[in-house]
Amino acid sequence: MGGALKTPAMESVVRGCEVDANNDDDDVQLLRSIYLGLATEVDTHIGRIIDFLKETGQYDDTIIVFMADHGETLGEHHLWGKQNPYEGAYHIPLIIRDPRNPAQHGLSVEAFTESVDFTPTVLDLVGQAVPAGMDGVSLKPFLEW
């Protein structure tokens, strides 16, 4: 697979498929399908949890928060992973469903937020004070428009 200089972050994580700037389309498609297959597994298990909450009557009393720790570049710009300045690496999901504000369900917020906003948001949603000096701000106002 070409002679491009590889960094430790680019080492192959799929046996037989080296990750570098010279990946051919088959390699790219294989790596993307593996990644998206894993994402599908996460979706399946989240669905199982939501089904359980509905079956047990807890769904309408449960705040659901889903987030990831980083995005992923899947071969875009000939890059893999998360250590680059492109949207795929820094644009991460954060989904909050507060059953107390159904008018906001499905709302997409385009404002810039940060991972450090997660803890102040959860504390605010459950009625707890955010400790002085804690980084981040509560995103609760987005859930109450």
Secondary structure, 3 states (H helix, E strand, C coil): CCCCCCCHHHCCCECCECCCCCCCHHHHHHHHHHHHHHHHHHHHHHHHHHHHHHHCCCHHHCCEEEECCCCCEECHHHCEECCCCCHHHHCCCEEEECCCCHHHCCCCCCCCCCHHHHHHHHHHHCCCCCCCCCCCCCCHHHHCC
